[in-house]
Amino acid sequence: MVVPMPGTPSYRKLEGEGRILTRDWSQYDGKQHCVYQPARMSPEELVAGTEWAARRFYSWGSIARRLRESRCGLWWNLPRNLGYKFALDQFGRVGWNPARASAPRHRFSKNSVPVPM
């Protein structure tokens, strides 16, 4: 998820288009908060899709596949991958696959529509 930091081209572009939603720096984390209005989806859909992708990337099968193919070795990759996986497990589960028509749209605003990927 893009985090438009002040002074960057992305911030100036979004600010110029009136799409910055907050200047509360505690929400500029790139994980649980979307601080701008995306062009083709709601901020809630972007957060949910980002979480869904992260959970897929840090699933047990994905971690095992990366460890088998890694050139860095277990000592570097295992703690890092497990750390991210366990950190994700600390958050409430709100993610869903935005490419699926059966995505749970009831959690978001009435005008939210999943964007096909």
C-alpha positions as CSV (number, residue, x, y, z in Angstrom):
1,M,0.0,0.0,0.0
2,V,1.4,3.4,-0.9
3,V,2.1,5.7,2.0
4,P,2.2,9.2,0.5
5,M,4.8,11.0,2.7
6,P,4.8,14.9,2.6
7,G,7.4,16.2,0.2
8,T,7.2,13.2,-2.1
9,P,5.8,13.3,-5.7
10,S,3.0,10.9,-4.7
11,Y,1.9,13.1,-1.8
12,R,1.9,16.2,-4.0
13,K,-0.2,14.4,-6.7
14,L,-2.7,13.1,-4.2
15,E,-2.9,16.4,-2.3
16,G,-3.4,18.3,-5.6
17,E,-6.3,15.9,-6.5
18,G,-7.8,16.3,-3.0
19,R,-7.4,12.6,-2.2
20,I,-5.5,12.8,1.1
21,L,-7.9,11.7,3.8
22,T,-6.0,12.4,6.9
23,R,-2.8,14.0,8.3
24,D,-2.9,11.9,11.5
25,W,0.6,10.5,11.4
26,S,-0.3,7.5,13.6
27,Q,-2.3,6.2,10.6
28,Y,0.7,6.4,8.1
29,D,1.7,2.8,8.7
30,G,1.1,1.2,5.3
31,K,-0.5,-1.8,6.9
32,Q,-3.8,-1.1,8.7
33,H,-4.8,2.3,7.4
34,C,-5.3,3.8,4.0
35,V,-4.6,7.6,4.2
36,Y,-5.7,8.5,0.7
37,Q,-8.7,7.8,-1.5
38,P,-7.7,5.2,-4.1
39,A,-8.9,5.9,-7.7
40,R,-11.0,2.8,-8.3
41,M,-11.9,1.3,-4.9
42,S,-12.7,2.4,-1.4
43,P,-9.9,2.8,1.2
44,E,-11.4,-0.2,3.1
45,E,-11.1,-2.4,0.1
46,L,-7.5,-1.4,-0.4
47,V,-6.7,-2.3,3.3
48,A,-8.6,-5.6,3.0
49,G,-6.8,-6.5,-0.3
50,T,-3.4,-5.6,1.1
51,E,-4.0,-7.8,4.2
52,W,-5.3,-10.7,2.0
53,A,-2.1,-10.5,-0.1
54,A,0.1,-10.3,3.0
55,R,-1.6,-13.4,4.5
56,R,-1.2,-15.3,1.3
57,F,2.5,-14.3,1.0
58,Y,3.1,-15.3,4.7
59,S,1.1,-18.5,4.6
60,W,2.9,-21.7,5.8
61,G,3.1,-23.1,2.2
62,S,4.5,-19.8,0.8
63,I,7.1,-19.6,3.6
64,A,8.1,-23.2,3.0
65,R,8.5,-22.6,-0.8
66,R,10.6,-19.5,-0.2
67,L,12.9,-21.3,2.3
68,R,13.4,-24.2,-0.2
69,E,14.4,-21.8,-3.0
70,S,16.3,-19.3,-1.0
71,R,20.0,-18.6,-1.5
72,C,20.3,-16.7,1.8
73,G,19.8,-19.8,4.0
74,L,17.5,-20.5,6.9
75,W,19.4,-18.4,9.4
76,W,18.3,-15.3,7.5
77,N,14.9,-16.2,6.1
78,L,13.2,-18.3,8.7
79,P,13.2,-15.7,11.6
80,R,12.1,-12.9,9.2
81,N,9.3,-14.8,7.6
82,L,8.0,-16.2,10.9
83,G,8.2,-12.7,12.5
84,Y,6.0,-11.3,9.7
85,K,3.6,-14.2,9.9
86,F,3.2,-13.9,13.7
87,A,2.8,-10.1,13.5
88,L,0.0,-10.6,10.9
89,D,-1.7,-13.0,13.3
90,Q,-1.9,-10.3,15.9
91,F,-4.2,-8.1,13.8
92,G,-7.9,-8.8,13.4
93,R,-8.8,-10.6,10.2
94,V,-10.4,-8.2,7.7
95,G,-8.8,-9.2,4.4
96,W,-10.5,-10.9,1.5
97,N,-9.6,-11.6,-2.1
98,P,-10.6,-8.5,-4.1
99,A,-10.6,-10.5,-7.3
100,R,-13.4,-12.8,-6.1
101,A,-17.0,-12.0,-6.9
102,S,-18.0,-13.6,-3.6
103,A,-16.0,-11.2,-1.5
104,P,-17.7,-10.2,1.8
105,R,-18.9,-6.8,0.7
106,H,-21.1,-6.4,3.9
107,R,-18.1,-5.3,5.9
108,F,-17.6,-2.1,3.8
109,S,-19.7,0.8,2.7
110,K,-22.8,0.3,0.5
111,N,-21.1,1.7,-2.6
112,S,-18.0,-0.5,-2.3
113,V,-17.5,-2.7,-5.3
114,P,-14.6,-5.2,-5.7
115,V,-12.3,-4.2,-8.6
116,P,-11.4,-7.2,-10.9
117,M,-7.6,-7.8,-11.0
